Amino acid sequence: MSISNLLGSASGAFVYLAQGRLNISYALFYGLFALLGSYTGVWMVYFLVERYQIRALFVFALTICFVTALGAILYIAIRNTLGVEAAGVGWVFTNICRYVG
């Protein structure tokens, strides 16, 4: 799953880079913190599992967290979609990584 996320994110970044729509300083700033957060999370999981030998309980707790997050994301997406449809304003997409200069 992590590899597919990495490849998807990298391919999206390369498309924006090729189109000239990527602000490099933002990409490096957020990429660095994403890398540090990912490394810290993986290290913490391995540390806790090895130290306390609670693989099944830990995996179950992570599963509950992921399912809860997925439910929250779906709820917000459905709520936003219904709100836009009810307002009749149409969809407006903006690029937060656009270079302004």
N, CA, C and O atoms as a GROMACS GRO file, in nm:
protein
  404
    1MET      N    1   0.082  -0.118   0.000
    1MET     CA    2   0.000   0.000   0.000
    1MET      C    3   0.088   0.126   0.000
    1MET      O    4   0.058   0.223  -0.069
    2SER      N    5   0.194   0.122   0.077
    2SER     CA    6   0.283   0.238   0.083
    2SER      C    7   0.350   0.263  -0.051
    2SER      O    8   0.366   0.378  -0.091
    3ILE      N    9   0.389   0.157  -0.119
    3ILE     CA   10   0.454   0.172  -0.249
    3ILE      C   11   0.356   0.234  -0.350
    3ILE      O   12   0.395   0.319  -0.429
    4SER      N   13   0.230   0.190  -0.347
    4SER     CA   14   0.134   0.246  -0.442
    4SER      C   15   0.108   0.394  -0.412
    4SER      O   16   0.091   0.474  -0.504
    5ASN      N   17   0.104   0.432  -0.284
    5ASN     CA   18   0.090   0.573  -0.249
    5ASN      C   19   0.210   0.654  -0.296
    5ASN      O   20   0.194   0.764  -0.349
    6LEU      N   21   0.329   0.600  -0.277
    6LEU     CA   22   0.449   0.669  -0.320
    6LEU      C   23   0.451   0.688  -0.471
    6LEU      O   24   0.480   0.797  -0.520
    7LEU      N   25   0.420   0.583  -0.545
    7LEU     CA   26   0.421   0.592  -0.691
    7LEU      C   27   0.313   0.687  -0.742
    7LEU      O   28   0.337   0.764  -0.836
    8GLY      N   29   0.195   0.683  -0.682
    8GLY     CA   30   0.087   0.773  -0.724
    8GLY      C   31   0.122   0.918  -0.697
    8GLY      O   32   0.098   1.004  -0.782
    9SER      N   33   0.176   0.945  -0.580
    9SER     CA   34   0.215   1.082  -0.546
    9SER      C   35   0.328   1.131  -0.635
    9SER      O   36   0.326   1.245  -0.682
   10ALA      N   37   0.426   1.046  -0.658
   10ALA     CA   38   0.540   1.086  -0.741
   10ALA      C   39   0.496   1.111  -0.885
   10ALA      O   40   0.542   1.207  -0.947
   11SER      N   41   0.409   1.026  -0.938
   11SER     CA   42   0.365   1.047  -1.076
   11SER      C   43   0.284   1.175  -1.088
   11SER      O   44   0.297   1.247  -1.187
   12GLY      N   45   0.200   1.205  -0.989
   12GLY     CA   46   0.126   1.331  -0.991
   12GLY      C   47   0.219   1.451  -0.984
   12GLY      O   48   0.198   1.550  -1.055
   13ALA      N   49   0.321   1.442  -0.900
   13ALA     CA   50   0.417   1.552  -0.889
   13ALA      C   51   0.494   1.572  -1.018
   13ALA      O   52   0.519   1.685  -1.059
   14PHE      N   53   0.531   1.462  -1.085
   14PHE     CA   54   0.604   1.474  -1.211
   14PHE      C   55   0.516   1.535  -1.321
   14PHE      O   56   0.566   1.610  -1.404
   15VAL      N   57   0.388   1.503  -1.321
   15VAL     CA   58   0.297   1.563  -1.419
   15VAL      C   59   0.289   1.714  -1.397
   15VAL      O   60   0.300   1.791  -1.492
   16TYR      N   61   0.270   1.756  -1.272
   16TYR     CA   62   0.266   1.900  -1.243
   16TYR      C   63   0.399   1.967  -1.276
   16TYR      O   64   0.401   2.080  -1.326
   17LEU      N   65   0.510   1.898  -1.248
   17LEU     CA   66   0.641   1.954  -1.280
   17LEU      C   67   0.658   1.971  -1.431
   17LEU      O   68   0.707   2.074  -1.477
   18ALA      N   69   0.617   1.871  -1.507
   18ALA     CA   70   0.629   1.878  -1.653
   18ALA      C   71   0.542   1.989  -1.712
   18ALA      O   72   0.577   2.049  -1.813
   19GLN      N   73   0.428   2.015  -1.648
   19GLN     CA   74   0.338   2.120  -1.696
   19GLN      C   75   0.378   2.258  -1.645
   19GLN      O   76   0.318   2.358  -1.685
   20GLY      N   77   0.478   2.264  -1.558
   20GLY     CA   78   0.521   2.391  -1.502
   20GLY      C   79   0.426   2.447  -1.398
   20GLY      O   80   0.424   2.568  -1.374
   21ARG      N   81   0.347   2.361  -1.336
   21ARG     CA   82   0.247   2.404  -1.239
   21ARG      C   83   0.284   2.365  -1.096
   21ARG      O   84   0.197   2.360  -1.009
   22LEU      N   85   0.410   2.338  -1.071
   22LEU     CA   86   0.453   2.294  -0.939
   22LEU      C   87   0.545   2.396  -0.876
   22LEU      O   88   0.645   2.436  -0.936
   23ASN      N   89   0.511   2.439  -0.758
   23ASN     CA   90   0.597   2.529  -0.682
   23ASN      C   91   0.698   2.442  -0.607
   23ASN      O   92   0.663   2.375  -0.510
   24ILE      N   93   0.821   2.444  -0.651
   24ILE     CA   94   0.924   2.354  -0.598
   24ILE      C   95   0.947   2.374  -0.448
   24ILE      O   96   0.964   2.276  -0.376
   25SER      N   97   0.946   2.498  -0.401
   25SER     CA   98   0.972   2.521  -0.258
   25SER      C   99   0.862   2.458  -0.172
   25SER      O  100   0.891   2.402  -0.066
   26TYR      N  101   0.736   2.467  -0.214
   26TYR     CA  102   0.627   2.402  -0.140
   26TYR      C  103   0.645   2.250  -0.144
   26TYR      O  104   0.631   2.183  -0.042
   27ALA      N  105   0.675   2.198  -0.261
   27ALA     CA  106   0.690   2.053  -0.276
   27ALA      C  107   0.800   2.000  -0.186
   27ALA      O  108   0.782   1.897  -0.120
   28LEU      N  109   0.914   2.067  -0.184
   28LEU     CA  110   1.024   2.022  -0.099
   28LEU      C  111   0.991   2.034   0.050
   28LEU      O  112   1.024   1.946   0.128
   29PHE      N  113   0.927   2.144   0.088
   29PHE     CA  114   0.891   2.166   0.228
   29PHE      C  115   0.795   2.058   0.277
   29PHE      O  116   0.821   1.993   0.379
   30TYR      N  117   0.685   2.038   0.205
   30TYR     CA  118   0.586   1.939   0.248
   30TYR      C  119   0.637   1.797   0.227
   30TYR      O  120   0.604   1.708   0.305
   31GLY      N  121   0.716   1.774   0.125
   31GLY     CA  122   0.774   1.641   0.103
   31GLY      C  123   0.868   1.601   0.215
   31GLY      O  124   0.868   1.486   0.257
   32LEU      N  125   0.948   1.697   0.263
   32LEU     CA  126   1.040   1.667   0.372
   32LEU      C  127   0.964   1.627   0.498
   32LEU      O  128   0.999   1.528   0.563
   33PHE      N  129   0.861   1.702   0.532
   33PHE     CA  130   0.786   1.669   0.652
   33PHE      C  131   0.704   1.541   0.636
   33PHE      O  132   0.684   1.468   0.733
   34ALA      N  133   0.656   1.513   0.516
   34ALA     CA  134   0.587   1.387   0.491
   34ALA      C  135   0.683   1.270   0.506
   34ALA      O  136   0.647   1.166   0.562
   35LEU      N  137   0.805   1.285   0.456
   35LEU     CA  138   0.906   1.180   0.470
   35LEU      C  139   0.941   1.156   0.616
   35LEU      O  140   0.949   1.042   0.660
   36LEU      N  141   0.962   1.264   0.690
   36LEU     CA  142   0.993   1.250   0.833
   36LEU      C  143   0.877   1.188   0.909
   36LEU      O  144   0.899   1.103   0.996
   37GLY      N  145   0.755   1.228   0.878
   37GLY     CA  146   0.638   1.170   0.945
   37GLY      C  147   0.621   1.023   0.913
   37GLY      O  148   0.587   0.944   1.001
   38SER      N  149   0.643   0.987   0.789
   38SER     CA  150   0.632   0.846   0.750
   38SER      C  151   0.737   0.761   0.820
   38SER      O  152   0.707   0.654   0.873
   39TYR      N  153   0.859   0.809   0.820
   39TYR     CA  154   0.966   0.735   0.885
   39TYR      C  155   0.939   0.720   1.035
   39TYR      O  156   0.957   0.611   1.091
   40THR      N  157   0.897   0.828   1.099
   40THR     CA  158   0.868   0.822   1.242
   40THR      C  159   0.754   0.726   1.271
   40THR      O  160   0.761   0.649   1.367
   41GLY      N  161   0.649   0.727   1.189
   41GLY     CA  162   0.537   0.636   1.209
   41GLY      C  163   0.577   0.491   1.196
   41GLY      O  164   0.539   0.408   1.278
   42VAL      N  165   0.653   0.458   1.093
   42VAL     CA  166   0.697   0.320   1.073
   42VAL      C  167   0.789   0.276   1.186
   42VAL      O  168   0.777   0.165   1.237
   43TRP      N  169   0.881   0.362   1.225
   43TRP     CA  170   0.971   0.330   1.335
   43TRP      C  171   0.893   0.305   1.464
   43TRP      O  172   0.923   0.212   1.538
   44MET      N  173   0.793   0.389   1.490
   44MET     CA  174   0.715   0.375   1.613
   44MET      C  175   0.637   0.244   1.615
   44MET      O  176   0.630   0.177   1.719
   45VAL      N  177   0.578   0.206   1.502
   45VAL     CA  178   0.503   0.081   1.495
   45VAL      C  179   0.596  -0.037   1.523
   45VAL      O  180   0.563  -0.123   1.605
   46TYR      N  181   0.710  -0.041   1.457
   46TYR     CA  182   0.803  -0.153   1.481
   46TYR      C  183   0.853  -0.154   1.625
   46TYR      O  184   0.865  -0.260   1.685
   47PHE      N  185   0.881  -0.038   1.680
   47PHE     CA  186   0.928  -0.030   1.819
   47PHE      C  187   0.823  -0.084   1.915
   47PHE      O  188   0.854  -0.165   2.003
   48LEU      N  189   0.699  -0.040   1.900
   48LEU     CA  190   0.593  -0.083   1.993
   48LEU      C  191   0.563  -0.232   1.980
   48LEU      O  192   0.542  -0.300   2.080
   49VAL      N  193   0.560  -0.282   1.856
   49VAL     CA  194   0.532  -0.424   1.837
   49VAL      C  195   0.644  -0.510   1.895
   49VAL      O  196   0.617  -0.610   1.962
   50GLU      N  197   0.768  -0.473   1.872
   50GLU     CA  198   0.881  -0.552   1.924
   50GLU      C  199   0.893  -0.542   2.076
   50GLU      O  200   0.924  -0.641   2.142
   51ARG      N  201   0.869  -0.426   2.129
   51ARG     CA  202   0.887  -0.408   2.274
   51ARG      C  203   0.777  -0.476   2.355
   51ARG      O  204   0.805  -0.542   2.455
   52TYR      N  205   0.652  -0.460   2.312
   52TYR     CA  206   0.540  -0.511   2.393
   52TYR      C  207   0.481  -0.641   2.341
   52TYR      O  208   0.394  -0.698   2.407
   53GLN      N  209   0.525  -0.689   2.226
   53GLN     CA  210   0.480  -0.816   2.170
   53GLN      C  211   0.327  -0.824   2.164
   53GLN      O  212   0.268  -0.924   2.206
   54ILE      N  213   0.265  -0.722   2.112
   54ILE     CA  214   0.120  -0.717   2.104
   54ILE      C  215   0.079  -0.695   1.958
   54ILE      O  216   0.006  -0.601   1.927
   55ARG      N  217   0.124  -0.780   1.872
   55ARG     CA  218   0.099  -0.763   1.729
   55ARG      C  219  -0.049  -0.760   1.697
   55ARG      O  220  -0.095  -0.667   1.630
   56ALA      N  221  -0.126  -0.858   1.743
   56ALA     CA  222  -0.267  -0.867   1.707
   56ALA      C  223  -0.345  -0.747   1.760
   56ALA      O  224  -0.425  -0.689   1.688
   57LEU      N  225  -0.323  -0.711   1.884
   57LEU     CA  226  -0.395  -0.599   1.943
   57LEU      C  227  -0.357  -0.468   1.875
   57LEU      O  228  -0.443  -0.383   1.850
   58PHE      N  229  -0.231  -0.453   1.844
   58PHE     CA  230  -0.184  -0.331   1.780
   58PHE      C  231  -0.240  -0.319   1.638
   58PHE      O  232  -0.284  -0.211   1.597
   59VAL      N  233  -0.239  -0.428   1.564
   59VAL     CA  234  -0.294  -0.427   1.429
   59VAL      C  235  -0.444  -0.399   1.434
   59VAL      O  236  -0.496  -0.326   1.349
   60PHE      N  237  -0.514  -0.455   1.531
   60PHE     CA  238  -0.657  -0.430   1.545
   60PHE      C  239  -0.682  -0.282   1.574
   60PHE      O  240  -0.774  -0.223   1.517
   61ALA      N  241  -0.603  -0.222   1.662
   61ALA     CA  242  -0.620  -0.080   1.696
   61ALA      C  243  -0.593   0.008   1.573
   61ALA      O  244  -0.666   0.104   1.549
   62LEU      N  245  -0.489  -0.025   1.496
   62LEU     CA  246  -0.461   0.050   1.374
   62LEU      C  247  -0.575   0.037   1.273
   62LEU      O  248  -0.610   0.134   1.206
   63THR      N  249  -0.632  -0.082   1.264
   63THR     CA  250  -0.743  -0.104   1.172
   63THR      C  251  -0.863  -0.020   1.212
   63THR      O  252  -0.928   0.040   1.126
   64ILE      N  253  -0.892  -0.013   1.341
   64ILE     CA  254  -1.003   0.070   1.389
   64ILE      C  255  -0.977   0.216   1.354
   64ILE      O  256  -1.068   0.287   1.311
   65CYS      N  257  -0.855   0.262   1.373
   65CYS     CA  258  -0.821   0.402   1.340
   65CYS      C  259  -0.839   0.429   1.191
   65CYS      O  260  -0.897   0.531   1.154
   66PHE      N  261  -0.791   0.339   1.106
   66PHE     CA  262  -0.802   0.359   0.962
   66PHE      C  263  -0.948   0.356   0.916
   66PHE      O  264  -0.988   0.436   0.831
   67VAL      N  265  -1.027   0.265   0.971
   67VAL     CA  266  -1.168   0.256   0.933
   67VAL      C  267  -1.242   0.382   0.977
   67VAL      O  268  -1.327   0.434   0.904
   68THR      N  269  -1.211   0.431   1.097
   68THR     CA  270  -1.273   0.554   1.146
   68THR      C  271  -1.236   0.673   1.057
   68THR      O  272  -1.322   0.754   1.024
   69ALA      N  273  -1.110   0.682   1.019
   69ALA     CA  274  -1.066   0.791   0.930
   69ALA      C  275  -1.134   0.780   0.794
   69ALA      O  276  -1.176   0.882   0.738
   70LEU      N  277  -1.145   0.661   0.741
   70LEU     CA  278  -1.212   0.641   0.613
   70LEU      C  279  -1.358   0.684   0.621
   70LEU      O  280  -1.408   0.751   0.531
   71GLY      N  281  -1.425   0.647   0.730
   71GLY     CA  282  -1.564   0.688   0.749
   71GLY      C  283  -1.578   0.839   0.755
   71GLY      O  284  -1.671   0.895   0.697
   72ALA      N  285  -1.487   0.906   0.826
   72ALA     CA  286  -1.492   1.052   0.836
   72ALA      C  287  -1.469   1.117   0.700
   72ALA      O  288  -1.537   1.214   0.666
   73ILE      N  289  -1.375   1.065   0.624
   73ILE     CA  290  -1.346   1.121   0.491
   73ILE      C  291  -1.466   1.103   0.398
   73ILE      O  292  -1.503   1.194   0.324
   74LEU      N  293  -1.527   0.985   0.402
   74LEU     CA  294  -1.645   0.962   0.318
   74LEU      C  295  -1.760   1.052   0.358
   74LEU      O  296  -1.830   1.105   0.272
   75TYR      N  297  -1.782   1.069   0.488
   75TYR     CA  298  -1.890   1.156   0.536
   75TYR      C  299  -1.869   1.300   0.487
   75TYR      O  300  -1.962   1.363   0.436
   76ILE      N  301  -1.747   1.350   0.501
   76ILE     CA  302  -1.718   1.488   0.458
   76ILE      C  303  -1.733   1.502   0.307
   76ILE      O  304  -1.786   1.602   0.259
   77ALA      N  305  -1.686   1.402   0.231
   77ALA     CA  306  -1.697   1.407   0.086
   77ALA      C  307  -1.844   1.408   0.042
   77ALA      O  308  -1.881   1.486  -0.046
   78ILE      N  309  -1.926   1.324   0.102
   78ILE     CA  310  -2.068   1.320   0.067
   78ILE      C  311  -2.136   1.451   0.107
   78ILE      O  312  -2.216   1.504   0.031
   79ARG      N  313  -2.105   1.501   0.226
   79ARG     CA  314  -2.164   1.627   0.272
   79ARG      C  315  -2.127   1.743   0.180
   79ARG      O  316  -2.212   1.824   0.144
   80ASN      N  317  -2.001   1.750   0.141
   80ASN     CA  318  -1.957   1.857   0.052
   80ASN      C  319  -2.021   1.845  -0.086
   80ASN      O  320  -2.060   1.945  -0.146
   81THR      N  321  -2.031   1.723  -0.137
   81THR     CA  322  -2.092   1.701  -0.267
   81THR      C  323  -2.238   1.744  -0.266
   81THR      O  324  -2.283   1.813  -0.358
   82LEU      N  325  -2.312   1.705  -0.163
   82LEU     CA  326  -2.453   1.743  -0.153
   82LEU      C  327  -2.468   1.894  -0.136
   82LEU      O  328  -2.561   1.954  -0.188
   83GLY      N  329  -2.375   1.956  -0.061
   83GLY     CA  330  -2.380   2.101  -0.043
   83GLY      C  331  -2.359   2.177  -0.171
   83GLY      O  332  -2.427   2.276  -0.197
   84VAL      N  333  -2.264   2.132  -0.253
   84VAL     CA  334  -2.237   2.199  -0.381
   84VAL      C  335  -2.357   2.179  -0.474
   84VAL      O  336  -2.397   2.273  -0.544
   85GLU      N  337  -2.412   2.060  -0.476
   85GLU     CA  338  -2.527   2.035  -0.563
   85GLU      C  339  -2.648   2.118  -0.519
   85GLU      O  340  -2.720   2.171  -0.604
   86ALA      N  341  -2.670   2.131  -0.389
   86ALA     CA  342  -2.783   2.208  -0.339
   86ALA      C  343  -2.766   2.358  -0.368
   86ALA      O  344  -2.863   2.427  -0.397
   87ALA      N  345  -2.642   2.406  -0.360
   87ALA     CA  346  -2.616   2.548  -0.386
   87ALA      C  347  -2.622   2.581  -0.535
   87ALA      O  348  -2.645   2.696  -0.572
   88GLY      N  349  -2.601   2.482  -0.620
   88GLY     CA  350  -2.606   2.503  -0.764
   88GLY      C  351  -2.495   2.593  -0.817
   88GLY      O  352  -2.514   2.661  -0.918
   89VAL      N  353  -2.381   2.594  -0.749
   89VAL     CA  354  -2.271   2.681  -0.792
   89VAL      C  355  -2.173   2.613  -0.886
   89VAL      O  356  -2.089   2.680  -0.945
   90GLY      N  357  -2.182   2.483  -0.900
   90GLY     CA  358  -2.090   2.410  -0.986
   90GLY      C  359  -1.958   2.384  -0.915
   90GLY      O  360  -1.934   2.431  -0.804
   91TRP      N  361  -1.874   2.310  -0.980
   91TRP     CA  362  -1.747   2.271  -0.922
   91TRP      C  363  -1.638   2.365  -0.966
   91TRP      O  364  -1.624   2.394  -1.085
   92VAL      N  365  -1.559   2.414  -0.871
   92VAL     CA  366  -1.447   2.502  -0.900
   92VAL      C  367  -1.321   2.435  -0.845
   92VAL      O  368  -1.312   2.408  -0.726
   93PHE      N  369  -1.226   2.409  -0.933
   93PHE     CA  370  -1.102   2.346  -0.892
   93PHE      C  371  -0.989   2.447  -0.900
   93PHE      O  372  -0.974   2.518  -1.000
   94THR      N  373  -0.910   2.453  -0.795
   94THR     CA  374  -0.794   2.542  -0.795
   94THR      C  375  -0.671   2.459  -0.764
   94THR      O  376  -0.679   2.354  -0.700
   95ASN      N  377  -0.558   2.507  -0.808
   95ASN     CA  378  -0.432   2.440  -0.786
   95ASN      C  379  -0.360   2.508  -0.671
   95ASN      O  380  -0.314   2.622  -0.687
   96ILE      N  381  -0.348   2.442  -0.556
   96ILE     CA  382  -0.283   2.504  -0.441
   96ILE      C  383  -0.132   2.510  -0.458
   96ILE      O  384  -0.064   2.581  -0.383
   97CYS      N  385  -0.079   2.438  -0.555
   97CYS     CA  386   0.067   2.436  -0.575
   97CYS      C  387   0.109   2.530  -0.689
   97CYS      O  388   0.225   2.529  -0.730
   98ARG      N  389   0.016   2.608  -0.740
   98ARG     CA  390   0.046   2.694  -0.854
   98ARG      C  391   0.151   2.797  -0.815
   98ARG      O  392   0.148   2.854  -0.706
   99TYR      N  393   0.242   2.819  -0.905
   99TYR     CA  394   0.348   2.917  -0.881
   99TYR      C  395   0.291   3.056  -0.905
   99TYR      O  396   0.242   3.086  -1.014
  100VAL      N  397   0.298   3.139  -0.803
  100VAL     CA  398   0.253   3.277  -0.816
  100VAL      C  399   0.376   3.365  -0.805
  100VAL      O  400   0.438   3.371  -0.698
  101GLY      N  401   0.412   3.430  -0.909
  101GLY     CA  402   0.534   3.508  -0.900
  101GLY      C  403   0.557   3.601  -1.009
  101GLY      O  404   0.658   3.671  -1.009
   0.00000   0.00000   0.00000
